[in-house]
């Protein structure tokens, strides 16, 4: 029973040593620009194209004979704006070596602000060993410190003409003012009243006629 347990532990130990050996052998030493010196003539974008950094890798910067030493910045804001007032690390050795011990992105640039603004800087995205990048992730990185070019707007043809509304014939005739239903009655001047003299003359005539009739009857 004890021998079987020891054999299991031995097998696990051998597998762990073999796995660690594979991981150690998989570590890569990246030399920036090869034999080129870290300076304005270095094409950092071409060197970064298709390159994958993993935990345990190492980067070397050849700064011999140049004033463009390496500084490491804290985050993307300082990196993109080339704000070098508060770096978190400075590498002053002619051959600077940087160990990539943890996952994440680290930001390196020249200590010369003008060189930084001209593109002498590189972001290093460190991946774990279990991470397998997809094929689309091997393209060149975006230009450092610059915005991507704007795509031209799509071209559109002239707008289609709007169809005219249908015509429904001539408009109805215009009507005049309404005719009155009945003509208003016309009122003439009031009749003239007889005067007092007319009344007296008529009364005298009646009396005279009465006297004649009485005289005639008495005869």
Residue pairs with C-beta under 8 A, 6 or more apart in sequence:
23 56
23 129
24 56
26 54
26 56
26 129
27 54
27 56
27 57
27 58
28 53
28 54
28 57
28 58
29 57
29 58
29 60
30 51
30 53
30 57
30 58
30 59
30 60
31 59
31 60
31 62
32 38
32 42
32 44
32 47
32 59
32 60
32 61
32 62
32 122
33 42
33 43
33 44
33 47
33 62
35 62
36 42
36 62
37 62
37 63
37 64
37 65
37 66
38 61
38 62
38 63
38 66
38 68
38 70
38 110
38 120
39 66
39 68
39 115
39 120
40 68
40 115
40 118
40 120
42 120
44 119
44 120
44 121
44 122
44 144
45 119
45 140
45 141
45 143
45 144
46 140
47 122
48 122
48 140
48 141
49 138
49 139
49 140
49 141
50 138
50 139
50 140
52 127
52 133
53 59
53 100
53 124
53 125
53 126
53 127
54 100
54 126
54 127
54 128
54 129
54 131
55 100
55 101
55 102
55 103
55 126
55 127
55 128
55 129
56 100
56 101
56 129
57 100
57 126
58 97
58 98
58 99
58 100
59 97
59 98
59 100
59 108
59 124
60 95
60 96
60 97
60 98
61 70
61 91
61 95
61 96
61 98
61 108
62 94
62 95
63 69
63 70
63 91
63 93
63 94
63 95
63 96
64 94
64 95
65 94
67 112
68 110
68 111
68 112
68 115
68 120
69 90
69 91
69 92
69 96
69 110
69 111
70 90
70 91
70 96
70 98
70 108
70 109
70 110
70 111
71 84
71 87
71 89
71 90
71 91
71 108
71 109
71 110
71 111
72 87
72 88
72 89
72 90
72 91
72 98
72 106
72 107
72 108
73 79
73 83
73 84
73 87
73 88
73 107
73 108
73 109
74 86
74 87
74 88
74 107
75 107
76 105
76 107
76 123
77 83
78 84
78 86
78 107
79 107
79 109
79 121
79 123
80 145
82 109
82 113
82 116
82 117
82 121
82 145
84 109
84 111
84 113
84 116
87 111
90 111
91 98
98 106
98 108
100 106
100 124
100 126
102 126
103 126
103 127
103 128
104 125
104 126
105 123
105 124
105 125
105 126
106 123
106 124
106 126
107 121
107 123
107 124
108 121
108 122
108 123
108 124
109 116
109 120
109 121
109 122
110 116
110 120
110 121
112 120
116 145
117 145
119 143
119 144
119 145
121 144
121 145
122 144
123 141
123 144
127 133
142 148
